């Protein structure tokens, strides 16, 4: 008998998923599930040119198609990305997040939100099922969702290398708001050569936009010393370069500090950019613009200069808004 489908909820408050202290850090791999479909001769009513959309960060591409990185006719929407781990690392915990817009795909796409296929380096596909509630929020323009599952055993066996995700439910035909979707593999690892760090992973399903222009997420119990170094990673959906959102953080009593990263020099928040740690895997379906799906890592060091027991994040938006799915932090405990 098949396992019952996980429950769905339009809002899942953020809560801690994983917490550890040790020598190691976080690594991630991310891929997009769809790409814009090239239109011959002219853009016309079908949408902007495909190449321009990939470069400029457009998410309102009317003609989209599933990616196919594995050339397997039995799979749909497959994309691959490389998980990079320092030599000598051991995976302590790994979690796969996937999501997208179901509206272009209709009822059939909506039935498959709770499961995907995941293949590790040199491995075969294994079915992965969501092990908790699925966030799903429908509006007049989109039908967005996020699901996730513990994949520690699979990633522990596979180690570093290329991971492929297929059959992540996402629509791909013409839609008023465009089509988008993707996945992120977050892995906490141990390595005796890495600094002693506090690692924490939080997730949920929260929407910003409309009347809700800000969201605060507070991470307690970190006990971070002053002048530490750190990074923060975010998983989000439906963001565009025109979202004009910002992310700030503070520890102790300092003034909140705007976070910056290689993909976001001006701190424009989640904006459908930079899957796979900003490194493109040629031919594997990883683009600078991920069409509405976002995975970014920010430098947290300026926000840690005073240290403290708590770390407070504030996410804001001024326009269309976005959906926040996960937040992971690593902070050094020794300089």
C-alpha positions in Angstrom: 0.0 0.0 0.0 1.3 3.4 -0.9 2.1 5.8 1.9 -0.5 8.6 2.4 0.4 11.9 0.8 1.8 14.5 3.3 -0.7 17.3 4.3 -0.5 20.7 2.6 -0.6 24.1 4.2 -0.5 27.6 2.7 1.8 28.7 5.5 4.4 26.8 7.5 6.2 28.8 10.2 9.9 28.6 10.2 11.4 26.1 12.7 14.8 24.5 13.3 15.5 21.4 11.3 19.1 20.7 12.1 21.6 22.1 14.6 25.2 21.0 15.4 28.5 22.2 16.7 31.8 20.8 15.2 34.5 21.2 12.7 32.8 21.4 9.3 30.3 23.5 7.4 27.4 23.6 4.9 27.6 22.8 1.2 24.9 22.9 -1.4 24.0 22.1 -5.0 21.0 23.5 -6.8 19.3 23.3 -10.2 16.3 24.7 -12.0 13.6 22.4 -13.4 12.5 24.5 -16.4 14.0 26.8 -18.9 12.6 29.2 -21.5 11.7 27.6 -24.8 13.4 29.3 -27.8 11.0 31.0 -30.2 12.0 31.1 -33.8 12.6 34.5 -35.6 11.0 36.9 -33.0 9.8 37.1 -29.5 6.3 38.3 -30.3 3.5 37.5 -27.9 5.1 34.3 -26.9 7.5 36.2 -24.6 11.1 37.6 -24.6 14.0 35.9 -26.3 15.3 32.9 -24.4 18.9 34.0 -24.2 17.9 37.5 -22.9 15.7 35.9 -20.3 18.5 33.7 -19.0 20.9 36.7 -18.8 18.5 39.3 -17.4 16.7 37.4 -14.7 13.2 37.4 -16.3 10.7 35.1 -14.7 7.6 36.0 -16.9 8.7 33.9 -19.8 5.5 32.6 -21.5 7.0 29.6 -23.3 8.9 27.2 -21.1 10.1 23.6 -21.3 11.3 21.0 -18.9 15.1 20.6 -18.7 16.5 17.2 -19.6 20.0 16.6 -18.3 19.9 12.8 -18.2 18.5 11.9 -21.7 16.3 9.3 -20.1 12.9 9.1 -21.8 11.4 7.8 -18.5 12.1 11.0 -16.6 10.7 14.5 -16.9 12.3 17.8 -15.9 15.7 16.4 -14.9 18.6 18.8 -14.0 22.0 18.2 -12.4 24.4 20.1 -10.2 27.7 19.4 -8.4 27.9 19.1 -4.6 31.4 20.2 -3.6 32.8 19.0 -0.3 36.3 19.5 1.1 38.5 16.4 0.9 38.1 14.1 3.9 34.6 15.3 4.7 31.8 13.1 6.1 28.1 14.1 5.5 26.4 14.6 8.8 23.0 15.6 7.5 21.5 16.3 4.1 18.1 17.6 3.0 16.5 18.1 -0.4 14.1 20.9 -1.1 12.1 21.2 -4.3 9.3 23.4 -5.5 7.7 25.3 -8.3 4.6 26.7 -9.9 1.9 24.1 -10.6 -0.6 26.3 -12.3 0.7 25.8 -15.9 0.7 22.0 -15.4 -2.8 21.7 -14.2 -4.2 18.9 -11.9 -1.8 16.3 -13.1 1.3 18.3 -11.9 -0.4 19.0 -8.6 -0.8 15.3 -7.8 3.0 14.7 -7.8 4.3 17.4 -5.4 5.4 15.0 -2.7 7.9 12.9 -4.6 10.9 13.3 -6.9 13.7 11.1 -8.2 17.3 11.7 -6.9 20.5 10.2 -8.3 23.9 10.6 -6.7 27.3 10.4 -8.4 27.5 7.2 -10.4 24.3 6.1 -8.8 20.8 5.2 -10.0 17.6 7.1 -9.4 16.0 6.6 -6.0 12.5 7.7 -5.2 12.4 10.5 -2.5 9.2 11.3 -0.7 8.4 14.4 1.3 8.7 13.5 5.0 6.7 16.5 6.3 3.9 18.9 5.4 4.1 20.5 2.0 3.8 24.2 1.7 1.3 25.2 -1.0 -0.1 28.7 -1.7 -2.5 29.5 -4.6 -3.2 32.9 -5.9 -4.9 34.2 -9.1 -1.5 34.1 -10.8 0.4 31.1 -9.3 0.0 27.8 -7.5 3.3 27.6 -5.7 4.6 24.8 -3.4 7.7 23.5 -1.6 8.4 20.0 -0.4 11.4 18.5 1.3 12.9 15.3 2.5 15.8 13.9 4.6 18.4 12.4 2.1 21.3 11.9 4.5 21.7 8.2 3.7 21.8 8.7 0.0 24.2 11.7 0.1 26.3 10.0 2.7 26.8 7.1 0.2 27.3 9.3 -2.8 29.6 11.9 -1.3 30.8 14.8 -3.4 29.9 14.9 -7.1 27.0 15.5 -9.5 23.4 15.0 -8.3 20.4 14.8 -10.6 16.8 15.5 -9.6 13.9 14.5 -11.9 10.1 14.6 -11.9 9.9 17.6 -9.6 6.3 18.8 -10.2 6.3 22.0 -12.2 4.2 23.3 -15.1 5.8 24.2 -18.3 3.4 25.7 -20.8 2.3 29.3 -21.4 1.1 31.0 -18.3 0.2 34.6 -17.3 2.9 34.7 -14.6 5.5 32.5 -16.3 6.6 29.1 -15.1 9.4 28.3 -12.6 10.7 25.6 -10.3 13.9 24.1 -9.0 15.6 22.2 -6.2 18.3 22.6 -3.6 20.4 20.0 -1.8 21.8 21.3 1.5 24.4 19.1 3.2 26.0 19.6 6.6 29.4 18.0 6.7 32.1 17.2 9.3 35.8 17.8 8.5 38.6 18.0 11.1 40.5 20.5 8.9 37.6 23.0 8.9 37.1 25.6 11.7 34.9 24.9 14.7 31.5 26.1 13.7 27.9 26.4 14.8 25.6 25.0 12.0 21.9 25.5 11.9 19.2 24.8 9.3 15.7 26.3 9.5 12.8 25.8 7.1 9.2 26.6 6.5 7.0 28.2 3.9 6.3 31.9 4.3 5.0 34.4 1.7 6.1 38.1 1.4 4.1 40.5 -0.7 0.8 42.2 -0.8 0.1 43.6 2.7 3.0 41.6 4.2 6.2 43.4 3.4 8.5 42.0 6.0 9.3 38.7 7.8 11.5 38.2 10.9 13.2 34.9 11.6 15.2 34.6 14.9 17.7 31.9 15.5 18.3 31.4 19.3 20.9 29.5 21.2 23.8 30.1 18.9 26.3 31.6 21.4 28.5 33.2 18.7 31.7 35.0 19.8 32.4 38.5 18.7 34.1 39.1 15.4 33.2 35.7 14.0 33.0 34.9 10.4 30.0 33.2 8.8 27.7 32.6 5.9 23.9 32.4 5.4 22.1 30.6 2.7 18.5 31.1 1.5 16.1 29.1 -0.6 13.3 31.1 -2.1 10.8 31.1 -5.0 9.1 33.6 -7.3 11.6 36.3 -6.8 12.7 38.6 -9.7 15.3 41.4 -10.0 12.4 43.8 -9.8 11.3 42.5 -6.4 13.5 45.1 -4.6 13.7 43.1 -1.5 16.5 43.2 1.1 17.8 40.8 3.7 19.4 42.0 6.9 20.8 40.3 10.0 22.1 41.2 13.4 23.6 39.5 16.4 23.5 41.0 19.9 22.4 44.7 20.0 24.1 46.0 16.8 22.2 47.8 14.1 20.9 45.3 11.5 23.4 44.8 8.7 22.4 44.3 5.0 23.7 41.0 3.7 25.7 40.8 0.5 27.0 38.0 -1.6 28.7 37.4 -5.0 25.3 37.1 -6.6 23.8 40.1 -4.9 26.3 42.9 -4.6 23.5 45.4 -3.9 21.5 43.2 -1.7 18.4 42.8 -3.8 17.1 39.8 -1.9 15.8 36.6 -3.5 15.8 37.2 -7.3 15.8 33.9 -9.3 19.6 33.9 -9.6 22.7 31.8 -9.0 21.7 28.2 -8.5 24.6 25.8 -7.9 26.6 28.2 -5.8 27.0 30.5 -8.7 28.9 27.9 -10.7 27.4 26.9 -14.0 27.7 23.2 -15.0 27.8 23.4 -18.8 25.2 21.2 -20.5 23.6 20.2 -17.2 20.8 22.7 -17.0 22.2 25.2 -14.5 21.8 28.8 -15.6 22.6 32.2 -14.2 18.9 32.9 -14.3 16.8 30.1 -12.8 13.4 31.6 -13.8 11.8 32.3 -10.5 13.7 29.8 -8.3 16.5 31.2 -6.1 19.4 29.8 -4.1 21.8 32.3 -2.7 24.6 32.4 -0.1 25.4 35.7 1.7 28.4 36.8 3.7 27.2 37.0 7.3 30.5 38.3 8.9 29.5 42.0 9.2 26.4 41.0 11.2 28.5 38.9 13.7 31.0 41.5 14.9 29.4 41.9 18.3 28.6 38.2 18.8 25.6 37.0 20.8 23.2 34.2 21.7 20.7 35.1 19.0 20.8 35.9 15.3 17.9 37.8 13.9 17.1 37.9 10.1 14.7 40.3 8.5 13.4 39.7 4.9 11.6 42.6 3.2 10.0 43.3 -0.2 8.5 46.4 -1.9 6.9 44.9 -5.0 5.7 41.5 -6.1 7.2 39.6 -3.2 8.5 36.1 -3.0 8.2 32.8 -1.0 10.8 31.8 1.6 11.5 28.1 2.0 14.8 27.6 4.0 17.6 29.4 5.8 20.9 27.8 6.8 23.8 29.4 8.7 27.3 28.6 9.6 29.3 30.7 12.1 32.9 30.2 13.3 33.4 29.8 17.0 37.1 30.3 17.0 39.1 32.8 14.9 
